[in-house]
Amino acid sequence: MRNLIDILDLSVEELDSLIAVAMDIIAHPEAYREKCRYKKLATLFFEPSTRTRLSFEAAMMELGGNVIGFSSANSSSAAKGESVADTAHMISCYADIIAMRHPKEGAPLVASRNASIPVINAGDGGHFHPTQTLADLLTIFRQKGSFRNLTIGLCGDLKYGRTVHSLIAAMSRYQGTRFIAISPEELRLPEYVRQELAEKGIPCLETTSLEEAMPHLDVLYMTRIQRERFDSLEVYERLKDSYILTPEKLVPAKESLCILHPLPRVNEISVRVDSDPRACYFQQALNGKYMRMALILMLLEQKDREMPQGEEIVAPELQCDNPRCITSTEQELTHVFRPVGNGTFRCIYCEREKTR
């Protein structure tokens, strides 16, 4: 079954194709109004969402399809203890495609392995958010005309920011990409992300200063410090206002800078920046609808295509100890790992590394 769990599930050629379809939808919306007639999208949102859920629903409706689903765990059988696996089995009886958001990392992967219809990861904890990355990519493409030779600044919560992790994975495949990671020490990029960039030879400068990075950036990706990802309110309160983008801080920036934010924002971008022509975050939200339309069409067309899987092992002595991983709550879920070398293994659900 063809699914989208990680942005790397899509090849560069497929990303280019999705962008081409999205651009055609923008130019010729009338040609797509019946493409999903009699098809149903199930939106399974176990945690709050505005843009992602509504853009998925708008995307399906503008393709002529229908939407069923729920917008919180409390309004689903999860409140009664139903597993993600059982939910996926059940929803497969009623819908043609699933979009799932879940606070546990790896939950959409579990759903995809138990559903008989395509599953789209609409965000799993602090792990991945591939359809937000599709919105990011279309926005960058429309602003820059190319993905090559761009310096991308990532600012804010880089540890739990799933949108950041997915964007890095996508942009790492394009020639000349450079990253500047701007964060407090406590919220720096996860070790596995930094390791993968180093292995690929992709430059990634880490700094705590937005001001120092600003003149060098082609794209600035601002993120919210997310209260829901912190176990300690004290740590959140200390870090929440680490970076606030203002017109004054944009003075040394390039005139061609593209400012992105996955939204919602709290105060990390001043409303005074909204009138700056370089502010692209509301267009970014609109672009998300077009890319989700293109993605739904692609997955429904390719739903019977098998996706290759990397090497996986089940080792009784290895147990994922990440409390945010779906293995911490899912009923009888086998812990599965991928070998990454030197006796190290990575949980397939949340990327937590373990050694034998």
N, C-alpha and C positions, 0 to 999 in steps of 0.2 A: 504494500500500500504506500502511495506517495504522500508524505507529510512534510511539514515545515516546523522543525523543532529548534534548529540552530541555523543561523544565516549561512553557515558553510554547507548546509544541505543543498544550496543552490550554487551551481557553477557560475563562473563569470559570464559565460554565454547566456545562461538563463537570466541572470540579473540584467544583462543588456536587453534581452527579449522582453522582460517585464517592464523595463523603462520605456521601450518602444511602444508596447501596448498601452501603457498609461498615458503616454503622449498622444496616442491616437484617440484614446477615450476623451482626453481634454479637448481635442480638435473636433471629434465627431461623436458626441455623447449619444445622439439618437440611434446610432448604429449598434449600441450595446443594450438597449432598453429591454430586449426580450431574450438575452443570452442565457439567463438562468430561470426562465419561466418554468414553473412547477418544481423548482429546486428549493430546498430548505437549509438554511444555516442555523446551527444551534450555537448560541453564545453562552458558554459556561463560565461565568465570572464569579470565582470564589472570594475575590477581594474587590474593593471599590475601583471604579474606572469611569471616566467620562469620555475622553477622546477616543480611546481604543475601542471600547464597546460600541459607542454610537457610530464611529466611522465604519466599523464592520457591518453594523446594521444598515447604515446608509448605503454602503457599497453593495450589499446584497439586494436591497430594494431598488437601487438604480440599475441593477442588472435584470430586474423583473422578477426576482425571487422573493421568498418569504423568510421570516426570522422567528425562531422559537428560542427559549432559554430562560436564564435567570441572572440576576445582577448581584447576588450575594450568597454566601454559603448558607446563611440562615433560612433562605427561601428554597433550599434544595434538600434532598435526602441526605446530604453530607451532615446536616444537623442531627440526623438520626444514627449517624455512624457509617453510612454507606461509603465504600472505598472508591477511589478514583477509577480503578479497574472496572468495578461493577457499573459505575456511572457511564463509562465509555461504552461498555457492552450494551447497556440499556438505550442510550441516546442513539446508537447506531440503528436501532429499530425505527427511529422516528425522523431522522434528518439525513441529509446527503453530505454534510461537511460540518466540522466542529471548529470553533475558535475558543480556546481555553486560557483563562488567566487563573493562576493559583499561587498562594503565598509560599508553598513548598517547592524547592528547587527539584526539578526532574519530574514533576507531576504530569506535564503534557507528554513527556516521553512514555511514562507508564500508560497514559490514555492511548497513545498511538499504537502501543503494543497489544492493546486489548480491543480496540475499535475495528470495525469493518468498513469505516469510511475515513476520508482524510482528516487529519488533526493539524490545526495551526496553533503554535505556541504564541499566545497573546501576552506573554510575560510570566515567568516563573520565579518568584522570590527576587533575589538579587542576582540571578543567573543570566538569563538571556531574554531578549525582546526583539526577535528578528523582524517583525512587521514594522516596528518603529524604525528599524534600520532601513527598511525599504523606503519609508517616508523621508528619512535623512538623505538617502542616496539620490532620490528624485530631486530633492531640493538643491543639493549640491550640484547635480548635473544641470538643472535649469539655470543656476546662478553662474556656474563656472564653465559649462560646456564640455567638461572632461573631468576624469578622476585622477589624472596623472600629475605628478610633481606638486602635490599639495602639502602644506604644513598645517596640521590640524591640532589645535589646542583643545584639551579636554580639561574642564575646570569644575571642581567641587567634589562630589562624592564619587570617587573612582573605585572604591572598594565594593560597595553594594550596588553601584549604578549599572543595572543590567543593560540599559541602552548604550552605555559606553563600551561595555564588553563586546556587544554585538557589532557596534560600529567599527571598533578596532579590527575585529575578525574580518569584516567585509573589506575595509579599506587597505588592509595589509596585502591584499592580492593585486593591488594596482601599483604600477611602476612609479618610483620616486616619492612614495608616501613617507612623511616624517610626522612623528607625534611629539607634542610637548604636554606632559601630564602635570597639571597644576592642582595641588591638593595639600591639605594638612598631612602630617606624617601618619596619623591614625587612619586616614581614608585614602592612602595611596593604592595604586593598582595591585590586584592580587598577584602573588608570586607566580602562579602558573601563567598569567597573561604576560608578565614581564619576561618570563623564561621563553615563552613562545616567540616573542618579538626578537629577543636576543638570538635565538636559534635561526631565525629567518634573516638576520642581519638588517632589521628595520630599525632606524634610529628612533629612540624614545628618551627624550630629556625629561627628567623629573625635577620639579621646582615647586616652591611654595609661593612664588611671586607672580601674580597675574600681570602686574605692571611691566616686569622685565620681559615677559613672553609676548606681550601684545604686539610690538612692531613687526614680529616675525610671522604672524599668523595669516593664513588664507581663509581658514574656517575656525570659528570659536564655538565650541560646544559647551554651553553652560548646563549645569545640572543642579537639582535641588538636593539639599542635605535632608535625607528622608527619615523622619521620626520613626516610622514603622519598622525600620531595619535595625534600630538600636535597642539593645537590651538594657542600657543604662540611660536614664533621662538626664543625669548629670553630664555625661559625655556629650549627648546631643545638644544640650543647652550651651555647652562650651564651644561647640563647633558650628552651630547652625548658621551663624553670620560670618563665616570665614571669608566669603567672596561675594561682593555685591557689585554688579556691573552698572556703571553710571556713564553719562555722556562725557564727563571729565576723564574717565579712564580710557575712553575711546579716542582721545585726541591723537596719540601717537600711532593709532592703528591704520592699516592700509584702507584706501578708499574702496577697494574691491572686497573688503572683508565680508564674509557671510556669517552672521550670528544665528546660531541654532539653539534650541532648547526643546526637550521632549514634552515639556509642560506636564502637570501644572507647575507654575512658579509660585513662590511665596514672596520673597523680597530679594532674590539673588539677581534679578534684572530690574532696575528701576523702570517705572512706567514712562519716564522721560526718554528712555531709549526707543520706545515703540515707534516714534515718528522718524527715527533714523532710517534711511533707505537700506542700510545694511542689516536691519533687523528682519529676519526671515522666518521667525518661529510660528507666526500665524499661517503663513503660506505653507510651512512645513506640515501643520495639522491638516490642511486641505489636501496636500499631496499624499498624505497617508491614505485618504479615501481612494484616490485613483490607483495607488499601488495595491491596496487590498482588493480592489475590483479585479485588477490584472492577475493577482495571485489566486483568487478564488477560481477564475476561469482556467488558469493553468492546472491547478490541482484537480479540479473536476474532470478536465480533459485527460489527465495522466493518472487518474486514481488507481488504476490497476498496475502501474509500473512499480516494480520492486526496487527498493533502495539498497545499495551495498552498505554493509556494516563493517566497522573496524573489528580487529581482534578483541574478543571479550573472554574473561575468565571468571569462574566462580570458585573462590578459595575460602573454605570455612574459617580459616584463621584471620581473614580480612573482614572487618566490619566498618562501615562508614560511621564516623562519630560526629558528623555535622548535624546539629539539631535542626537546621533549616532544610535538610535533605528529606525528600519524600520517603526515604527508607525509615525515617524515625516514626512515621505514623501509619504508613500503608500496611494493610493486613497481609501478613505472610509474604511480603515482597523479598525476593532473593537479592542479596547484595551482589552487585556485578561490577567488575573493574576492567580497565584497559591497561595493559603494560605500557609504561612510557620510558623504560630503560633504567639501568643501574639499580634493579631491585625495587623500583618505585611503581606504584599502580594508582590509577585515577578512577574514582567513582564515576560511572557512566551517567549518573543522574545529576550530580552537583559539582563535579570536578575536584572534590577534596582528595588530596593525595595521601596514600598510605605506603608504608614499607613493610616488607616481610621480615 
